[in-house]
Amino acid sequence: MLMARKKAAAQTSLSEMARAIRQCVEQGKVEFGANAGIKSALSGRAKLIVVASNCPADVMQDVSRFCQLSGVPKLVFEGTSVELGTVAGRPHPVSVLAVFDAGNSNILSFAKA
């Protein structure tokens, strides 16, 4: 019973996060791709970096390091890069998403520095 509640809570959280990402892409300002995400994290211009759970280890390490150095929060999307691309409305996998303006979404509330 307790496991079922935890699983339901995790799915609700994931669907809320997916909804927030979709709103952010539609109404805010974002850039897609590992190179853009790394540059944005390094420069500190982004308000949030979203990384897919199956992002390559070297990219994940670079993004994590640069986010920590510049103080940009990093959010790990619990789905794959294909799922992140689908949520973002893109016809291809997206491993890193840099958020510059959240628009009307609540994506920044999911962020942990």
C-alpha positions as CSV (number, residue, x, y, z in Angstrom):
1,M,0.0,0.0,0.0
2,L,2.8,2.4,0.9
3,M,4.7,1.5,-2.2
4,A,1.6,2.3,-4.3
5,R,1.3,5.7,-2.8
6,K,5.0,6.5,-3.4
7,K,4.7,5.4,-7.0
8,A,1.6,7.5,-7.5
9,A,3.2,10.5,-5.9
10,A,6.3,10.1,-8.2
11,Q,4.1,9.8,-11.3
12,T,2.2,12.9,-10.3
13,S,5.4,14.8,-9.7
14,L,6.8,13.7,-13.1
15,S,3.6,14.7,-14.9
16,E,3.5,18.1,-13.2
17,M,7.2,18.6,-14.1
18,A,6.4,17.5,-17.7
19,R,3.5,20.0,-17.8
20,A,5.8,22.8,-16.5
21,I,8.5,22.0,-19.0
22,R,6.0,22.1,-21.8
23,Q,4.6,25.5,-20.7
24,C,8.1,26.8,-20.4
25,V,9.0,25.8,-23.9
26,E,5.8,27.3,-25.3
27,Q,5.7,30.5,-23.3
28,G,9.3,31.2,-22.2
29,K,12.7,31.2,-23.7
30,V,14.8,28.0,-23.8
31,E,17.7,26.5,-25.8
32,F,18.1,22.9,-26.6
33,G,21.2,20.8,-26.7
34,A,24.2,19.8,-24.7
35,N,26.6,22.4,-26.1
36,A,24.1,25.2,-25.4
37,G,23.4,23.9,-22.0
38,I,27.0,23.7,-21.0
39,K,27.7,27.2,-22.3
40,S,24.7,28.6,-20.5
41,A,25.7,26.8,-17.3
42,L,29.3,28.1,-17.6
43,S,28.3,31.7,-18.2
44,G,25.5,31.7,-15.6
45,R,23.0,33.2,-18.0
46,A,20.4,30.4,-17.6
47,K,18.0,30.4,-14.7
48,L,17.8,26.6,-14.8
49,I,19.3,23.6,-16.6
50,V,17.2,20.5,-17.2
51,V,19.0,17.3,-17.9
52,A,17.6,14.0,-19.0
53,S,18.3,11.0,-16.8
54,N,20.1,9.1,-19.5
55,C,22.3,12.0,-20.5
56,P,25.9,10.9,-21.3
57,A,28.1,10.8,-18.2
58,D,30.6,13.3,-19.5
59,V,27.9,15.8,-20.4
60,M,26.2,15.3,-17.1
61,Q,29.5,15.9,-15.3
62,D,30.3,19.1,-17.2
63,V,26.8,20.5,-16.7
64,S,26.8,19.6,-13.0
65,R,30.3,21.2,-12.5
66,F,29.5,24.4,-14.3
67,C,26.1,24.7,-12.7
68,Q,27.7,24.4,-9.3
69,L,30.4,27.0,-10.1
70,S,28.0,29.6,-11.5
71,G,25.1,28.9,-9.1
72,V,22.6,27.9,-11.7
73,P,20.2,25.2,-10.5
74,K,20.2,21.9,-12.2
75,L,17.1,19.7,-12.5
76,V,17.3,16.0,-13.6
77,F,14.3,15.0,-15.6
78,E,13.5,11.4,-14.6
79,G,12.6,10.4,-18.1
80,T,14.9,9.6,-21.0
81,S,16.1,12.1,-23.6
82,V,13.4,10.9,-26.0
83,E,10.8,11.6,-23.4
84,L,12.2,15.0,-22.7
85,G,12.1,15.8,-26.4
86,T,8.5,14.6,-26.6
87,V,7.5,16.7,-23.6
88,A,9.3,19.7,-25.1
89,G,7.4,19.2,-28.4
90,R,10.5,18.4,-30.4
91,P,10.8,15.5,-32.9
92,H,14.2,14.4,-31.6
93,P,15.8,13.5,-28.3
94,V,16.8,16.4,-26.0
95,S,19.5,15.6,-23.4
96,V,19.9,19.2,-22.0
97,L,17.5,22.1,-21.9
98,A,18.6,25.6,-20.8
99,V,15.8,27.8,-19.4
100,F,16.3,31.6,-19.7
101,D,12.7,32.7,-19.1
102,A,10.2,30.4,-17.5
103,G,7.2,32.2,-18.9
104,N,4.0,31.4,-17.0
105,S,5.3,27.9,-15.9
106,N,6.3,26.9,-12.4
107,I,9.4,25.0,-13.6
108,L,11.7,27.0,-11.3
109,S,9.8,25.6,-8.3
110,F,11.1,22.1,-9.1
111,A,14.7,23.4,-9.1
112,K,17.2,22.5,-6.5
113,A,20.6,24.4,-6.5
